[in-house]
Amino acid sequence: MLVLVAPGQGAQTPGFLTEWLELPGAADRVAAWSDVIGLDLVHYGTKADADAIRDTAVAQPLLVAAGLLSASALGDVAPGAVAGHSVGEIAAAAFAGVLDDTAALSLVRKRGLAMAAAAAVTETGMAALLGGDPEVTLAHLEKLGLTPANINGAGQIVAAGTREQIAALEADKPEGVRRVVALKVAGAFHTHHMGPAVDTLAKAAEALTPGDPKLTYVSNRDGQAVASGGEVLERLVGQVANPVRWDLCMETFKELGVTALLEVCPGGTLTGLAKRALPGVTTLALKTPADLDAARELIAEHTA
């Protein structure tokens, strides 16, 4: 069984869309999306520097556009399940037919703007902790006033909080943790700091008419499959201020009988986690169009 997944913020790198836009019709499609959401996705995906695409209001729609574009380049795919990490959940909702591409990009544009505004209130950030015992790590984060914003499995927890709290963590990491790595994000996402963004996103969601998932949609909230489009949308709204439980998503993949995991562009992060947490599962990350042939072979081998 194949699982199709979409990465979250921090996966973007300068110029990562350049080769994808050389595919037939791709540049026109992305230009049309740019017009709809009022953001030049072509520029940000090809010419903008790392600081420009680190901006939450830019990174989020850029990542969803990349996910939609690379998934469409695969042709007709019927994976056993779909999921996304953080903002990648909006791409996954489109894969499952809950939202069409335009609705997904409109929603993520509003999400990015709202989260950027919330992040501007207080200087905040996020850092990944690698290794260590989860219980020890969680207790240490609580002591420092930090939130475990992403519990990713495979020995990785991402902490979020104020810059001062992150600095305190770097100076005093939990026992057993090998490294504390600051992330390329501009806010403490999936924490109470994002509360104002929830209200904005809830209003935006009222204008959408979601369909029920046509594929098994696995949610970040608790790793459970969600069968109602309305519930998927409700979870997408609340998700911005609540932890991402990617560890539970991977447990569900295991229970579903996953044999292969394919990560859309800009792939790499989620396949890395799967290699450690899902031994025996074949993984492939779409980084450039050169990966498409191998991806199609993987799809043929692992879908009925």
N, C-alpha and C positions, 0 to 999 in steps of 0.2 A: 504494500500500500504506500502510495506517495502522499507526502504532505508538502503543500506549497506555502512558503512563509515570506513575510516582508519585514525588513529591518527597520529599526527606529533611528531617532536623531543621533548624530555623531558618526553615522556610517558614510556620510557625504565627504567627497574629496574634490578639490578643484579640477574642473574639466571632465568629470566622470561621465557626463552625458554626450560628449563630443562624438564618439564613434557610434553611439546609438542613433544619433540624429542623421547619420549617413544612410540608414536603412530607408527603403522606398516609403515615401509618405510620412515618415516620422517627424521631420522638421515642420511640415505643415500642420500636423496634428498637435504638436507641442505649442506651436505659435497660436493656434486656435484656442487651446487651453489657456494660454497666457492672456489672450484678449478677454476671455470670460472672467478670469479672476483678478485682472489688473496687476499682473506681475510677469516680468519678462523671464520666463523659465529658460528660454534658449540662452540668453545672456548668462544667467546664473549657473546654468549647467555646463557652460563651455568656457567663458572668459573670466568670470568672477574669481577673486582670490579666496583663501581660506577664511579670512575674517568676515568677508561679505556673506558667505554661505553658512557661517556659524550663526548668524542672526536667525532667531527662532521663526520669525515671520517669513523668512525666505526658505530656511532648511526644510520645514515641514511640508509645504506644497511641492518643493523640489523632489523630495524623497518619494512622495506618493505618485507624482508624475512619472518618475523613473520606474517605480514598481509597476504601474499600469502599462507603460510603454514596453518594458522588457517582457512582461507576462504575455502581452498581445503578440509579441514577436515569436512566441513559442507555438502559435496556432491554437487549435482546439485542444484544451487540456481538461481532463476530468479527474482531479486529484481526490484522494479519499478524504482529505480535510484541508482547511486553510486556516492560517493564523498570522498575526502580525505583532511585532513588539512595539508597544507604545503607539506612536503615530502610524506605524505599519499596520495597525488594526483597521485603519480607514481604507488602505489599499486592499486588505483581506476582505473587508465588507464588500468592496466592488467586485473582487474575484468571485465572491459567493452570490452576487446578484442582489444584495441588500440595497446598494446604491449604484446608480450609473456613474460613468466616469466624471461627468460634469458636476453631479451632486457631490461626489466624493471630493473633488478638487475645490469646490466652493466651500464645503464644510471645513476642509483642512486649512484653507486660506484664513477663514474666520478663527479657527482654532489657534493657528500660529500667531495671528495678530493679538488675540486675547491673552495668550500665554506670555507673549513678549511684553505686553502692557503690565501683566501681573508681576512678571520678573523684574520690571523696572522699579517697582515700589521699594524693594530691599535688595541689596547686592547678595545674590545667592549663587550656588553652584552645586555640582555633583562630582563624586569620585568613586571609582570602582575599587573594591577591596578584593584581592586575589588570595585564595587559600584561607586556611584557618577553620575553626569549628563554628558553624553558623550560630549556635546558641551563645557562645562566648562573644562573637562579633555583634550580635543583636543587642546583648546586654551593654556592651561598650558604647555602641551608638546611642542607646537610650541615655547613658550617663552623660554623653556630650551634647544631648539635645538634638541629635540628628535623626532623620527618618530613613528607614530602609526602603528607598523608593522603588528599586528593582531587585527582586530576589530571583536571580537568573539561573540558579542551579549550577552544576559543574564547578562548584567552589567559588562562585562570584556573587557578591552582593554589592549593590550600588547605593551609597549614602547620599543624602541631599540635605541642604540646610544653608545657613548664612555662610559668607566667605570666612568669617571668623571661626565658625564651627568646623568648616572644612580644613582650615589651617591647623586647628587644634587636633584634628584627626591625623593629619599628615605628621604632626610632631609627636603624636602618641597613638600609634596604631594598635589594634587589638592583638593580643597574644596569638601567635600562630599565623597571622596574616603576613604574606611575603611582601606584598607591594600595595601601595595606595596610589592610584593613577587618576589624576584630574581629567575629567571628560570635556570634550569640545562642545559643550552646551552652555547656554546663557541663562540658566535659572535652575531653581530647585523644583523640577517637575515631579508630579505625582506626590505632592505634599500639600499641606494646608496653605502654603504660600500661593498656590494656584486657585484658591477658592473663588476669587472674582471671575476667573475664566470659565468656571463651571456655569455661572449664571448667564454669561454671554453665549456660551455654546448651547445651552438649553433653549434659548430664544431662537438661535439659528436652526436648531433641530426641528422646531415646531413647523417650519416651512417645508420640511421634507416628507415624502411619502415612501417609507422603506418597504421593500419586498421581503418576504421570508427567505432565508438562505436556501439556495439550491444545492449547496454543498455543506458538509459538516463544518461549522464555524466554531473554533475554539477560542474562548474569551480569556483575556489577561486577568480579569478580576479574580477568577478561581480555577482556571483551567478547564471549565466545564463547556460542553457543547451547547450552543444556544440555537433554538429552532425558530424563534420569532424575530422578525425584522424590527419590530418595535422595541423588543428587549435589547437587541444588538445596539440600536441607536441610543437607548437609555444608558447602556453600559459605556458607550463611546463618550458620552457627555460626562459621566461621573469619573471616568478613568483618569482624567487630567489631574485630579487631586487625590487619587488613590494609588497604592503600590501596584506595580506590574509583577504578576506572579508567573514569570516565564518557566520557573521550575515546575509548576503545576501543569502548565501547557504541555511540557515535554513528558510529564507523567501520563497525561491523557493520550498523547501520540503513541506512547508505549502500549497503553491499554487497547488502543484501536488497532494495534498490529502494524505500526509503521515499519516499512523496509527501506524507504528512501526519503530524503528531505531535500527539497530544491528551494534555494533562496534567491528571490528576484534581485535585480540591481538596486543599489550597490551592495551586492552580497559579500559575505565573509564573516560577519559577526555571529549570526545565528548558526551557521554551519560549524563555526568553531566551538560553540557551546554544545552542539549536538554530538560532535566527535567525542567529547569527554563524557557527556551524560547519556548518550544513546549508543553504546558500543554495538557494533555489528550492523548499524544502519548506514547505508550509502548516502553520502552528502555531496552536493554540488552547489557552488555559488555562481550566479550570473554576474560577472564583472564587466565583460565586453561582449559584443556580438560574436566573437570567436568562440564563446562558450555555448552557443545555441545548439550546435550539432550534438555535442555531448549531452546537453540537457534533453534534447528530443529522444536520444537513445535511452536515457534514464527513464523518461516518461513512458516510452514503449515497453520497457522491461518491467516497470512497477505499477502500471495501471491495467485494469482488465480491458 
